[in-house]
Amino acid sequence: MTRPIAFKRTQRGIALLEALLAAVILAIGLLGTIGLQARAYAALSDAGMRAEAAIAADKLLGIMNTDQDNLEDYALSLEDDPSSRLQPWHEETLRHIPGAVVTVAVTAAAGGAPARVDIAISWRRKADTPVNTHRITSYFAVST
């Protein structure tokens, strides 16, 4: 009868090796989970800014709808300062979306066609990320 002693000696340290391998696999899994969490946080932040831009644009369209006789006063290009009618909305938008760049293009109603308003709100979440822009176009029929 042969003794399995030689076999046992060759198996020494296998449990430790399995434990180390399990720890490495666990560490890789945890790093992947942390990366996924960071990307989810960034996506959540971008979604929040998009929601703020949509709310701001909708609010401006509501203001303009109640003041259709002065739609041209709400136009704003990149180089211009906002008019007195647009200033309160512009300041509120910048409070909610820091560093936002806003443009408002107004095409007056002509020949039975409705007035067209194009609003673009751009922002950058972090310095090394691309610029996000929320654009909305609305038409105002001439009220009688």
C-alpha positions in Angstrom: 0.0 0.0 0.0 1.4 3.3 -1.0 1.1 6.4 1.0 -0.4 9.6 -0.6 2.1 11.8 1.3 3.9 12.8 -1.8 0.6 13.9 -3.3 -0.3 16.0 -0.3 3.1 17.8 -0.4 2.5 18.9 -4.0 -0.9 20.3 -3.1 0.5 22.7 -0.4 -0.5 26.3 -1.0 -3.3 25.6 -3.5 -5.9 27.0 -1.1 -3.9 30.2 -0.7 -3.5 30.5 -4.5 -7.3 30.1 -4.9 -8.0 32.7 -2.3 -5.6 35.2 -4.0 -7.2 34.5 -7.4 -10.7 35.1 -5.9 -9.5 38.4 -4.3 -8.1 39.6 -7.7 -11.4 38.7 -9.5 -13.4 40.5 -6.7 -11.1 43.6 -7.0 -11.7 43.7 -10.8 -15.4 43.5 -10.3 -15.4 46.3 -7.7 -13.4 48.6 -10.0 -15.9 47.9 -12.8 -18.7 48.8 -10.4 -17.1 52.0 -9.3 -16.5 53.0 -13.0 -20.2 52.3 -13.8 -21.3 54.4 -10.8 -19.1 57.3 -12.0 -20.6 57.1 -15.5 -24.1 57.0 -14.0 -23.5 60.1 -11.9 -22.2 62.0 -15.0 -25.3 60.9 -17.0 -27.5 62.0 -14.2 -25.9 65.4 -14.1 -26.3 65.9 -17.8 -29.9 64.9 -17.6 -30.5 67.4 -14.8 -29.0 70.2 -17.0 -31.1 69.1 -20.0 -34.2 69.3 -17.8 -33.3 72.7 -16.5 -32.7 73.9 -20.1 -36.1 72.5 -21.2 -37.9 74.2 -18.3 -36.1 77.5 -19.0 -37.1 77.4 -22.7 -40.7 76.5 -21.9 -40.8 79.4 -19.4 -39.5 81.9 -21.9 -42.0 80.7 -24.5 -44.8 81.2 -22.0 -43.6 84.7 -21.3 -43.4 85.5 -25.0 -46.8 84.1 -25.6 -48.3 86.6 -23.2 -46.4 89.5 -24.9 -46.7 88.7 -28.6 -46.8 92.3 -29.7 -43.1 92.6 -28.6 -41.6 89.3 -29.7 -38.7 91.0 -31.4 -37.6 92.5 -28.1 -36.8 88.9 -26.9 -34.2 88.3 -29.6 -30.7 87.6 -28.2 -27.5 86.8 -30.2 -24.2 85.6 -28.7 -22.6 89.0 -28.7 -25.6 91.0 -27.3 -26.7 91.7 -23.8 -30.3 90.7 -23.1 -33.0 93.4 -23.4 -34.9 94.6 -20.4 -37.8 92.2 -21.2 -35.4 89.3 -21.4 -33.1 90.2 -18.5 -35.0 88.6 -15.6 -35.4 85.3 -17.4 -31.8 85.3 -18.6 -30.5 85.9 -15.0 -32.7 83.1 -13.7 -31.5 80.7 -16.4 -27.8 81.4 -15.6 -28.5 80.7 -11.9 -30.0 77.3 -12.8 -27.4 76.5 -15.5 -24.1 78.0 -14.6 -22.0 79.1 -17.6 -25.0 78.8 -20.0 -24.9 80.5 -23.4 -28.3 81.5 -24.6 -29.4 82.6 -28.1 -33.0 83.5 -29.0 -33.8 84.1 -32.7 -37.2 85.6 -33.6 -38.6 85.6 -37.1 -41.6 87.9 -37.3 -44.9 86.8 -38.7 -45.3 87.7 -42.3 -47.9 86.9 -45.0 -50.1 84.8 -42.8 -47.2 82.7 -41.6 -46.8 82.5 -37.8 -43.9 84.1 -36.0 -41.0 81.6 -35.4 -38.9 81.6 -32.2 -35.7 79.5 -32.0 -34.1 79.1 -28.5 -30.7 77.5 -28.0 -29.3 77.0 -24.5 -25.7 75.6 -24.4 -23.6 74.5 -21.4 -20.5 72.5 -20.5 -20.7 70.2 -17.5 -17.0 70.0 -17.0 -14.0 71.7 -18.7 -13.0 68.5 -20.5 -16.5 67.5 -21.8 -18.2 68.5 -25.0 -20.7 71.4 -25.2 -24.3 70.3 -24.8 -27.1 72.3 -26.5 -30.8 72.2 -26.0 -32.7 73.7 -29.0 -36.3 74.3 -29.3 -38.4 75.9 -32.1 -41.9 77.3 -31.5 -44.4 79.1 -33.7 -46.7 81.8 -32.5 -49.9 82.4 -34.5 -51.0 86.0 -34.7 -53.6 86.6 -32.0 -56.7 88.5 -32.9 
